[in-house]
Amino acid sequence: MALNKKGSRRINVDGIGYLWRIRRKPSYTQGLCWTPMTYAVEAAGDQPGTVLIVTSGQAHPSNWVGVETQPIRPAHVAAGVREARDQGWDPTRVGSPFQLDRSAGFVAQSRDQAE
């Protein structure tokens, strides 16, 4: 699985180039704030590799219920890349996406909270 280059941003973490991207539109469960926002990271370059999927602890900024959220900043992405590498993510190895859950503290919205 390769990351869509359109709309992705570049970041250097410890001297290695990566591309990262947040999905423009929230998924159904993200739109209702039932699940947190995710973003994808991959090594920059032409070589295929494993994509990192980071589950943040924040609601998607385009959620449909008006929950305020903080932006994902490059510092958050760099911290996620470092944590994933410490847990064994190798962006140069081909394989299934590597999942990193950083959603501790995320509180899903219930139907009553949204109204």
N, C-alpha and C positions, 0 to 999 in steps of 0.2 A: 504494500500500500504506500503510495507516494503522496506527499503533501501537495496540495494545489498551490502553485507558485503565485498565482494572482491573489493579491491581498495579504500575502505573507510578509513578515518583517524579518530582517537580519539581526543577529545578535552574536557577539563573540563571548565565549565563556572559557576562561583559562587558555586563551590563544586558539581556540577551535571555533570555527564558524558554524552557526546553526540558522535554520529558518523556523519561525513559529507563527501560528495562526489561530485566531479564535473564530469559530463559526459565526458568520454574520447574523443569521437568524437563529433564535433559540429552538431547540427541539421542543416537542409538545410538553414534556415533563419539566424542561427548563423554563419554558414560557410561563408555566403555572407555579414555578418556584418549588416544585416537588423534589427536584434534583439540582445539584450545583452545576455551574458552568464548567466546561472542559476546554482545554486548548491542546494543540498538537505541536510537536517539535521534531525536527529531523536534522541530520547533518547536512550542511550546505555542500553542494557539489553534484556531480553527475552520477556518482556511484549510488546504487540503491542500498538501503539499509533499513534498520528497524525504526519505526516511528514511535515516539514517546507520546502517550496520551496522559495528560495531567488533569486530574479532577481537583478543581480549586475548592475553596471553602466559601465561595461567593455566588450570589444569584447572577444570572445572565443580565447584562445591562439593558437588553431589549425585552425584559420579561413583561408579561401582559397584566400583571396585578399591581404594578407600581411600587414594588419593593426597591428601595434604594440600594445601590451597590457601589463598591469601590472598583476603579479600573485595575486591570492586570498590568503591572508595570514591568519593564525589562528586568528589574531586580528580582521580581517574583519568578520570572521565567528562568533566570540564571540560577536562583536557589533551587528550583525544581530540577533543572538539568544536573546540578551537582549532587542532589539527593538521589536522583535516579542512577547516576553513574556509580555512586557509593553502593547502591542496591544491586548493581550488576548489569545495568543497561549498557549495551555496546551499540552505538549508533551506526557502526560500520558493518555489523553482522546482519545478514538478511534473516528475517523471521517475522513472527506475529508481533503486533504492536505491544509495547511494554507499557503496562498500566501503573501509574503512580497516583495514589490517593492522598491528597493533601486537604481533604474536606472536613477534618476534625473541627467541630464547632458549628458546622452548617446546620441550620434549623429549617426543615422543610415547612412550607406554608400549608395550612389546612384550608379547607373551603371557608370556614368561619373567619379565619384571619384575613383572607383575601377580600371579604365583603365589607 
